[in-house]
Amino acid sequence: MKIVCCEKIDCAQRFSVVEFGRTRPAQPEPRKIVCPYCGHVTYEQTRGAFIVTALEVELMLLNNEE
């Protein structure tokens, strides 16, 4: 799991992205990563797919303190 920040400046919320199935015997293809807060779409190459999840409030507060 990785934490990413929405690329849309008006949003800039952080959310988690989990990539799975990347070891499939297939050519990498661009797959959508959709911000769960504003719907902004970006693409990343993978052989698998992505699961995108909004962060829990507690986790967001903990990461902001760092």
One Martini backbone bead per residue (centre of mass of N, CA, C, O) as a GRO file, in nm:
protein
   66
    1MET     BB    1   0.098   0.036   0.021
    2LYS     BB    2   0.016   0.369  -0.078
    3ILE     BB    3   0.060   0.716  -0.038
    4VAL     BB    4  -0.132   0.969  -0.198
    5CYS     BB    5  -0.163   1.268  -0.386
    6CYS     BB    6  -0.355   1.472  -0.525
    7GLU     BB    7  -0.302   1.654  -0.830
    8LYS     BB    8  -0.523   1.837  -0.752
    9ILE     BB    9  -0.502   2.141  -0.612
   10ASP     BB   10  -0.797   2.170  -0.485
   11CYS     BB   11  -0.743   1.907  -0.315
   12ALA     BB   12  -0.480   1.728  -0.197
   13GLN     BB   13  -0.552   1.455  -0.108
   14ARG     BB   14  -0.510   1.164   0.076
   15PHE     BB   15  -0.445   0.819  -0.041
   16SER     BB   16  -0.487   0.483  -0.109
   17VAL     BB   17  -0.273   0.240  -0.291
   18VAL     BB   18  -0.339  -0.079  -0.441
   19GLU     BB   19  -0.147  -0.328  -0.590
   20PHE     BB   20  -0.257  -0.593  -0.814
   21GLY     BB   21  -0.144  -0.840  -1.039
   22ARG     BB   22   0.162  -0.767  -1.150
   23THR     BB   23   0.242  -1.087  -1.234
   24ARG     BB   24   0.115  -1.101  -1.484
   25PRO     BB   25   0.120  -1.234  -1.819
   26ALA     BB   26   0.150  -0.913  -1.928
   27GLN     BB   27   0.105  -0.616  -2.050
   28PRO     BB   28   0.139  -0.310  -1.977
   29GLU     BB   29  -0.115  -0.085  -1.855
   30PRO     BB   30  -0.324   0.167  -1.832
   31ARG     BB   31  -0.450   0.278  -1.514
   32LYS     BB   32  -0.678   0.387  -1.304
   33ILE     BB   33  -0.673   0.674  -1.074
   34VAL     BB   34  -0.918   0.765  -0.834
   35CYS     BB   35  -1.022   1.009  -0.652
   36PRO     BB   36  -1.230   0.984  -0.363
   37TYR     BB   37  -1.296   1.305  -0.343
   38CYS     BB   38  -1.298   1.435  -0.671
   39GLY     BB   39  -1.226   1.231  -0.936
   40HIS     BB   40  -0.951   1.240  -1.023
   41VAL     BB   41  -0.753   1.138  -1.306
   42THR     BB   42  -0.510   0.882  -1.332
   43TYR     BB   43  -0.217   0.712  -1.469
   44GLU     BB   44  -0.084   0.368  -1.454
   45GLN     BB   45   0.141   0.128  -1.497
   46THR     BB   46   0.018  -0.219  -1.536
   47ARG     BB   47  -0.073  -0.568  -1.495
   48GLY     BB   48  -0.298  -0.489  -1.312
   49ALA     BB   49  -0.441  -0.324  -1.030
   50PHE     BB   50  -0.644  -0.088  -0.842
   51ILE     BB   51  -0.690   0.022  -0.502
   52VAL     BB   52  -0.898   0.281  -0.374
   53THR     BB   53  -0.868   0.476  -0.060
   54ALA     BB   54  -0.982   0.639   0.185
   55LEU     BB   55  -0.882   0.789   0.459
   56GLU     BB   56  -0.868   0.791   0.773
   57VAL     BB   57  -0.877   1.033   1.002
   58GLU     BB   58  -0.657   0.928   1.194
   59LEU     BB   59  -0.435   0.888   0.978
   60MET     BB   60  -0.426   1.179   0.882
   61LEU     BB   61  -0.345   1.306   1.154
   62LEU     BB   62  -0.085   1.146   1.195
   63ASN     BB   63   0.060   1.241   0.925
   64ASN     BB   64   0.048   1.555   0.993
   65GLU     BB   65   0.252   1.540   1.246
   66GLU     BB   66   0.531   1.473   1.079
   0.00000   0.00000   0.00000
